[in-house]
């Protein structure tokens, strides 16, 4: 007996969204409550993510964007041989990810008083509308050849 998982992306109206669904699943699994963060609207087109990263320096933090996924990592380094009588402030690592919609541009990041600010802006997407040629006849051979050529280009 096989089990089938149904999702919104199983609809025939969402062709090619399987990568998006895998990304959502990955982000859901990696999220935890640390560090706390805010997301705020700044003006008409601006957004700001603010993370509370007290104790982290700029050298301890890494902000990266890859394929519409913004990832913030923090790694505090232990400082030599320190003897703690009480250690209530843990030096912990973290990774927090955000999926950015198309048209969101990351402008920059700044660290101020233990708060990491990441500023973004909504950019109007360019129109990608184009006419599709309708060919006479039922042969799909030229189209299938183009698809095969593109697949070979991607693999190489």
PERA-V989962 format. One record per residue. N is the residue number from 1. RES is the residue in three letters. OMEGA is omega as a letter, one per 20 degrees, with the letter a starting at -180 (NA if undefined). Layout:
N & RES & OMEGA
N & RES & OMEGA
This chain:
1 & UNK & r
2 & UNK & r
3 & UNK & a
4 & UNK & r
5 & UNK & r
6 & UNK & r
7 & UNK & r
8 & UNK & a
9 & UNK & r
10 & UNK & a
11 & UNK & r
12 & UNK & r
13 & UNK & a
14 & UNK & a
15 & UNK & r
16 & UNK & a
17 & UNK & a
18 & UNK & r
19 & UNK & r
20 & UNK & r
21 & UNK & r
22 & UNK & r
23 & UNK & r
24 & UNK & r
25 & UNK & a
26 & UNK & a
27 & UNK & r
28 & UNK & a
29 & UNK & a
30 & UNK & a
31 & UNK & r
32 & UNK & a
33 & UNK & a
34 & UNK & i
35 & UNK & r
36 & UNK & a
37 & UNK & r
38 & UNK & r
39 & UNK & a
40 & UNK & r
41 & UNK & r
42 & UNK & a
43 & UNK & a
44 & UNK & a
45 & UNK & a
46 & UNK & r
47 & UNK & r
48 & UNK & r
49 & UNK & r
50 & UNK & r
51 & UNK & r
52 & UNK & a
53 & UNK & a
54 & UNK & r
55 & UNK & r
56 & UNK & r
57 & UNK & r
58 & UNK & r
59 & UNK & a
60 & UNK & a
61 & UNK & r
62 & UNK & r
63 & UNK & a
64 & UNK & r
65 & UNK & r
66 & UNK & r
67 & UNK & r
68 & UNK & r
69 & UNK & r
70 & UNK & a
71 & UNK & r
72 & UNK & r
73 & UNK & r
74 & UNK & r
75 & UNK & r
76 & UNK & r
77 & UNK & r
78 & UNK & a
79 & UNK & r
80 & UNK & a
81 & UNK & r
82 & UNK & r
83 & UNK & a
84 & UNK & r
85 & UNK & r
86 & UNK & r
87 & UNK & r
88 & UNK & r
89 & UNK & a
90 & UNK & r
91 & UNK & a
92 & UNK & r
93 & UNK & r
94 & UNK & r
95 & UNK & r
96 & UNK & a
97 & UNK & r
98 & UNK & r
99 & UNK & a
100 & UNK & r
101 & UNK & r
102 & UNK & r
103 & UNK & r
104 & UNK & a
105 & UNK & r
106 & UNK & a
107 & UNK & a
108 & UNK & a
109 & UNK & r
110 & UNK & r
111 & UNK & a
112 & UNK & r
113 & UNK & r
114 & UNK & r
115 & UNK & r
116 & UNK & a
117 & UNK & r
118 & UNK & a
119 & UNK & a
120 & UNK & a
121 & UNK & r
122 & UNK & r
123 & UNK & r
124 & UNK & a
125 & UNK & r
126 & UNK & r
127 & UNK & r
128 & UNK & r
129 & UNK & r
130 & UNK & r
131 & UNK & r
132 & UNK & a
133 & UNK & r
134 & UNK & a
135 & UNK & r
136 & UNK & r
137 & UNK & a
138 & UNK & a
139 & UNK & r
140 & UNK & a
141 & UNK & r
142 & UNK & a
143 & UNK & r
144 & UNK & r
145 & UNK & r
146 & UNK & r
147 & UNK & r
148 & UNK & r
149 & UNK & r
150 & UNK & r
151 & UNK & r
152 & UNK & r
153 & UNK & a
154 & UNK & a
155 & UNK & a
156 & UNK & NA
